[in-house]
Amino acid sequence: MGMPSWATGQAARLVVLFAIGIAVRVALVPLARGQDFEVWDLASAATLQGTDIYAEHPDYPGGPYAYFPLFLYLELPFQALAQHTGISFTVLGKVPILAGDVACALVLAGELRDRTANIRAVLVGTSLFFLNPLVLYNGAFYGRFDTVALALLLFAVRLLRKRKRSAGLWYGLAVAAKTFPAFVFPGIVRQARGRRLWLVMTLVAVLLVLSAPYLPSWHAMLSDIVLYSAEKAPGALSWQTLLNGTTSIDTLRLVSSVLLAVYLVGAVLLARVLDLDPYILATLVLFLVCSHVLLEQYLLWPMPWLILHVWTARRIRAATIAFFVAATVVGMVANPHIQPWGRSPALVTAGFAIICVIYLLTVLVDGWRRNNGQVLRPNGSESNSNGAADTDVVPPEAAQRARQR
């Protein structure tokens, strides 16, 4: 039997894609480091000296290290290597970040291959992420590690869909890397039918084990992780910045608290009406609408699921592409590091919030149609309630419900 096409010429194209992406990153790595990267540098250096960075903050230029310590652990060997070799930590400290980029792109390629069986979709979809200018800016240039958590979350979802018990471990690592994977917890738990208690226990165990060295100062650690962001005034790309100066800070905090409650309720309700992929996408977009601080790095979070939606939700393909482009453009033109627009241009913040709401409604309507208006033909193809053929790929959850009907 001959080798499948994936294992021959098409695989070579994917290797070329990754080679190009890695080469671009290698060129960008030594050029700059953002304020967030200064935190990684100071936090890892202080940790090597025996300092509890949650209880005793180093002299950070901005806020504290506001995450569980997983990424800090990843940085420690590179900080030690930098101190003993003289190689710049700007270069060495970005190695885990570049690894996150590569891992995220690899898992995304696997997801595209499994769901579409389309080699072109794999190549184009992976390039949309791996060569995306906002991804390159955020990681290789600025030095943020969102793709580390994204890769772990993508892999956890992949295992969860295959009903692997190890999904809980990888989801726990995703939450331990950065907080945002916890935002989709209701949908993850709903998907883990029959293993929900195991997933929750594994998540808690992972967070406790990784946080063990800092449990004596757990109050300070939770304060940095939870309260630091919650107490911020509206900032960056959030539409709530339009309210700054129009009312008191107490009123602004009340508005932010109400919207946070709306988000939490929405995250639970969405898990009841959407399958896992559209749920993750919709929940992350809802966060972009409700968050009182919206940094350009947050726009990366829904990108893998946007790319998957381009090929698996074809009825809303145009809207998905438009939102993907909008997120990329907004993140690149409204940041303080390489553009003069600043972080809160009024037209951009208001316009992007409207775009988020429109796309969120689009995903909800499409999800409702997929779950309630489609039946599965005996041969596995789809049709809608009127019997017309549909080109969307049926999510596994929707297919199972269709078979039950």
NORWOUR-V952525 format. One record per helix or strand. SS is the DSSP state (hx for helix, st for strand). FROM is the first residue (numbers start at 1). TO is the last residue. If there is no record, write none. Layout:
BEGIN
SS/FROM/TO + SS/FROM/TO
END
This chain:
BEGIN
hx/5/7 + hx/9/29 + hx/35/48 + hx/70/85 + hx/89/92 + hx/95/116 + hx/119/130 + hx/133/142 + hx/146/161 + hx/167/177 + hx/179/191 + hx/196/230 + st/235/236 + hx/239/243 + hx/249/273 + hx/276/290 + st/293/294 + hx/296/300 + hx/303/312 + hx/314/333 + hx/346/372 + st/374/376 + st/382/384 + st/389/389 + hx/396/404
END
